[in-house]
Amino acid sequence: MQNQETEVKFFVRKLKPIELRLRELKAQLIQPRVHEINYRFDFPNNELRANQKVLRLRKDDQAKLTFKGASVEGESGVMSREEIEFVVEDFDKAKKLLESLGFTPVVFYEKFRTTYELNETHIMLDELPYGEFVEIESENISAIKNVSALLGLNWNVMVKAGYHALFDRVANQYSLESWNLSFEALSRVKIKLEDLQIGFAD
C-alpha cells in the first residue's frame, strides 16, 4: 500500500455487526478504536481542492502528514490515488509549519476509527458525526471485492465521494459551517440518508 491508496467505502446502518463478522473471520485487530482529529490545508486560492488534491494533518495515537493526489476510477469502480504519508514528531509544530509556509486550514473533521487486517486488506470502521462507514483498502482489488462480500456489503452502492464532499451536500441545508465537521457541530442535527445522496450497503 506504499505511495498508493486503493480503497472502497461503504455507508452502513451499524458497524457492530460488521465488527462481529470480522471477529468470526479471525481478522486481526491492528488499531483499537481511536479518536482522530484532522485538518485539511490548502493555498488561499484553494488550488489543491480545485485539483482534487489533499494535504492533511492528522492526530490519533500519532501525528501524520499526508498528501493525496487526484482520485482515478479504475477496475470495478474502485478509486485509487497517489498517497504520501509519514509520521511527524509534533502535531502543533507541524500545523504551525504549514501555516508559516502559506497553507491555510480549510477543514476540521473528526471521527473514531477501528482498523482490522484480513486477506491482504485493511478494514477501517469509521464513526463520523453523520454516520458510520466501512473502508476497505488493498493493492489487490480482487481481495477488496472478496472481503466486502464476506462482510455482506453491497458492492453496487459503494461511496465514491470523500467524507468532506459528503458533508458539503448537507452543510447549507442544515445551516452548518462547511469547514467544521465535528461531533459538537452536528450534535443537534439529524442528517437523513437522502440528504447524503448515498445508500446503505449492509
Rosetta blueprint (number, residue, H / E / L):
1 M L
2 Q L
3 N L
4 Q E
5 E E
6 T E
7 E E
8 V E
9 K E
10 F E
11 F E
12 V E
13 R L
14 K L
15 L L
16 K H
17 P H
18 I H
19 E H
20 L H
21 R H
22 L H
23 R H
24 E H
25 L L
26 K L
27 A L
28 Q E
29 L E
30 I E
31 Q E
32 P E
33 R E
34 V E
35 H E
36 E E
37 I E
38 N E
39 Y E
40 R E
41 F E
42 D E
43 F L
44 P L
45 N L
46 N L
47 E H
48 L H
49 R H
50 A H
51 N L
52 Q L
53 K L
54 V E
55 L E
56 R E
57 L E
58 R E
59 K E
60 D L
61 D L
62 Q L
63 A E
64 K E
65 L E
66 T E
67 F E
68 K E
69 G L
70 A L
71 S L
72 V E
73 E E
74 G L
75 E H
76 S H
77 G H
78 V L
79 M E
80 S E
81 R E
82 E E
83 E E
84 I E
85 E E
86 F E
87 V E
88 V E
89 E L
90 D L
91 F H
92 D H
93 K H
94 A H
95 K H
96 K H
97 L H
98 L H
99 E H
100 S H
101 L L
102 G L
103 F L
104 T E
105 P E
106 V E
107 V E
108 F E
109 Y E
110 E E
111 K E
112 F E
113 R E
114 T E
115 T E
116 Y E
117 E E
118 L E
119 N L
120 E L
121 T E
122 H E
123 I E
124 M E
125 L E
126 D E
127 E E
128 L E
129 P L
130 Y L
131 G E
132 E E
133 F E
134 V E
135 E E
136 I E
137 E E
138 S L
139 E L
140 N L
141 I H
142 S H
143 A H
144 I H
145 K H
146 N H
147 V H
148 S H
149 A H
150 L H
151 L L
152 G L
153 L L
154 N L
155 W H
156 N H
157 V H
158 M L
159 V E
160 K L
161 A L
162 G L
163 Y H
164 H H
165 A H
166 L H
167 F H
168 D H
169 R H
170 V H
171 A H
172 N L
173 Q L
174 Y L
175 S L
176 L L
177 E L
178 S L
179 W L
180 N E
181 L E
182 S L
183 F L
184 E L
185 A L
186 L L
187 S L
188 R L
189 V L
190 K L
191 I L
192 K L
193 L H
194 E H
195 D H
196 L H
197 Q L
198 I L
199 G L
200 F E
201 A L
202 D L
